[in-house]
């Protein structure tokens, strides 16, 4: 098995606010010009303390079309509502997988009790592109609680791999996907080791959420860095230098043109113009602010 080598280790870009509730570092597409298709966007909310507040911080009602948003909680709690009638709260370890597809309005904000107490907050949001044939499919919502998440216990008390989507050691993740995607949380104890195998053409990256890790026996890579791999080789070995958490992303590229306009991700300018018209005409449904 040929080793999949590191192409680059990317430090967190300068943060910006999304609404008043999410301070994020955009690793791609604006932070770094890397090809991570089918993953179009990675907003990493590094750990921050929010003060207690009666009125929850967050992001008001806004539309999406043509892709999926996946929000992964590490600290804090986020509530969600959308115009398809879905709602839920994610707590540390939980995942919210929203397929906007043909169009949805949604809003996200700090869960009420968390807002009243404040405390540490750390999240990741991914935008996962959809192939052209699925962009106008029906919107849907998958809520994945950590307690129900498929996982693999590493030998010798090395930690565990939580499988959000895809397969690890023949254990299948909970989420359904439109294209082949591997998405895991690797929770490694100090000295714990894990081996990952992905097809050589899959775009692959690891987000170091906590701790520090050694990849393929090389130098330690600390928290808040993104490890971007070459599209050669298949095997990646990870050793935790301390108790660590990594978000593992790998997926088959969607080799289709992309046109983005704000919250819309389509294949052509004409489809973007149609999305704008549909939104303006109220065809994404209704959601109260």
C-alpha positions, 0 to 999 in steps of 0.5 A: 500500500503506497503512502498518501503524502502531505501536500501542505499544512495550512494554518488558520486564516484570519477569522471573520464573523458569520452573523454575530454567533459564529467566529470562523476561519475559512480554510477554503475556498477563500482562505486557500485555493485548494481543490477539496471537491466534493467539499466546497467550503470549510468554516472552522470555528476555533474554540472561543468563549462566549459570554452569557446572553439572554438573546441568542447570537446567531445567523438569521433566515437565509437561503441555500440551493445546490449543496448540503451544509454539515455542521459538527459540534465540538463545544457549545450548542446550536439550534436550527430551523428551516422552511421544510419544517425541520428543526433540532439542536446539536450538542458536543459530538452531534452532527446536523446534515442539511440537504438544501438541494432544490432550495431551503431557508434556514437559520442557526443560532446559539441554543437558548440554555447555552446562550444563557450560561455562555461558555466554550464554543467550537464548531465546523461547517462544511458545504458539500457540493451536489452533482448536477443531477441531484441539485434540484432534488428535495430538501432533507435533514439528517440529525446524527447524535453522538450517542447513536453514531457508528464508531470503531474502538482502536486497539490498546485504548488508542481512542475511537473513530466516529464514522459520520459518513462512509465506512471505516473498518467495514463499519458504515456511518449514519449519514446518507450521501449523494457521492462517495464521501468519508467523514469521521471524527478521530478521537485519539488518546495520547499514543493512540494510532490509526490507519486510514485508506482512501482511493488515490484520486479522492481529495483528502484533508484532516482538520486538527481540532484538538491536541497534536498529531504525527502523520506518517511518522513526520513532524507534529502538527498542532490544533487549528491546522488543516493537513492537505494530502496529495492525490497519490497513494492510499494509506495515511498513518496517524499517531497522537502526540497528546489526546487529540481530535481530528476531523477526517475528510475524503471524497470522490471529486465531482468533475463538473463546472461550479458557479457560486453566488453567495448561498447558491452553488450551481453549474451555470450562470443561468441556474444561479439567475433562476435561483435568485428569481425563485428566492425572490418569488418566495419559492423557497418556502417561508421561515419566521425570523 
